Amino acid sequence: MSRTTPPRVSVIIPAYNAMPELTRCVTSVMEQTLGPEEIEIIAVDDGSTDGTGPELDRLARTCSTMRVVHQPNSGGAGGPRNTGLDRAAGDFVFFLDSDDYLGPDALRRMVAMADENGTDVVLGKMVSVGGRAVPTAVFSHNQPRTDVFSSAAYRTLGCWKLFRRSLIERLNLKFPPYRNCEDKPFTAAAYLNADGISVVADYDCYYSRNRQNGNNLTLTAADLVHRMDGTRLCFETVARYLDPGPRQDRIMRRHVEWELCGPLRALLPRESEQRAREVFYPQFRHWAQTYVSEGVFQSIAPQDRLIVHLLRADRYEDLMTVARCAKEDAARGHVVDKGRVYWSHPFFRDPVKAVPDACFDATSRIPVHHELTEAAWTGDGDVLRLAGHARIESLGPLQSDTRLILRPSGFRHPDIPVPTTVGTGPHPGQDAGTGFTADVDLDTVDSGAPLGSGRWDLYLDVRAQGVSRTVRLRRPRTDANGERHAPPRRELASGLRSGHGPTTARPFFTPHGDFSLDIREAEADPVCRVTGIAWDTSAPATLVVSGRPTGDAAVRPVTALCAEEDSGAVREVPLLYARDGSRAFTAMLPVGKLPAGRWTLTLRTDDPGSRIPVPPVRGLSGTRWFRGSRLGRPYYAKPLPCGPRGALVLRVAPVRLTAAALRRLRGISRWTTG
């Protein structure tokens, strides 16, 4: 089949002595539901000697969109991947190891996710075959659009993902010629520069398996000598793309834990004394001094803090002692002193070793086991009774000063503590000393005043042996029918509250199972009604919103159309009211002047803080314009699924010229051949 349009995806398969797993790997791509006209397969035989080359040639004879490249052995997977990249023509690139294979609908789902959300990287759910370790945290649920700071995506730096090719070309990304850790700097750079990351978690996309002969590169090139160059490049990549501060600390922490401390403990003692001291130790010490900020140091586990401290202090002998005894010392218990919990390591408060207590402080890492087992309204009043059990591991019964905390979400207000009664209502299988009950009187809980409007998240300050740990209150275990329990919405006594109407309290569980309480003053009637939303025919980058006040809107007149960006930036335009007495209004929002981002549209009234959502409308299309002049860069705006409060959301962004040209060519070709 001759190709008339560029493919959507270029699947690159590096192969070295990959039999017999190779056949299933390649055929899993041939059988994708995305269709052969949308996929090109670039398989690179990296000097194989076991029949891999002939098998690739045989498979290529059955698939006209598969190309095979034969090259001398490069020593790792990076070389053949680069060869494939040089030949790739797809909108997206997917790297598939020859040991592994794809679910039939994997590429279609990942491409659709990228197209719908405009994202540059898509992670497809990974599945273990034969016990090979795969990441799981990031695949707990679908994530249409996220980033490395608000998801667990950075925990998986393997390159088995869908990458937008324009991102790779813009960054000029290539795989370094290392046998291990060669894909981590590549994926890290893509993550840190991507315009959004998507996660497909509701379908098994990528099946990861070990070879029958045990020749996976991750197993045969696991020594330090194969890891050090890739680790160095990981640290340099993060430092290149992120300025020092909390964001860099969050990303750098992963490499300190996984690429510095972990391999040092597990692999450095295996090396000869000379190589350990003269070759590897100086590099580890340099990374600890250069890339472990105080923020990173405080966030890592005591076992890692001790290693970093000894590296910084240039104490090689003590470091080797810690590394050799790491497994034995990890099982040691804890010491409680003055409200802090410390790892009971032999170096702890040893006057000869003189290691600071901060290296052993495990207070924030001691597990807290807790569960909400009852949430119900009591009597006829506005009292929410919460009961459950909690304990700090190994620290015994709860103290009487354990308390509930109501914390505001999205607005300013001090935390509100609520006392609990401990040692009450033990549940089956639970120690009586772990039980707690709290009565939240919504009419008086705020220092004698009613609980104010807004969302309140509930926490539990768990205390035992002088140690305090604050944790988010979680949902109860599911019952026999698998249902989650939350008390119903409650109408509250409006006589005790100021406001415009009756107040409701709605307890609920978030998608992550956390318990929250929503307090709202009900609107008696809508202040206005939006009657039309359309793009101005004479100015395509201007959105026209029309509407009409309802009832007695003079109390809270509608005055402006607001566009609020996710970062908090706000743009407003005034409403223009008709002079014919109809009270109809229009507002003209110059979308073409908005910076790139997601903008939520609302109407503002004279009531401070009051916002009326501009509802999404069926049939509203996107629009394009040139910023500056016809020679300027093209931009687009398109409606997205409704955002907070059910309001219309517009995405404003520059047009990706390469992707737009390819889509146009594809459309022309299909029209002329259809």
Disulfide bonds with the S-S distance in Angstrom:
none
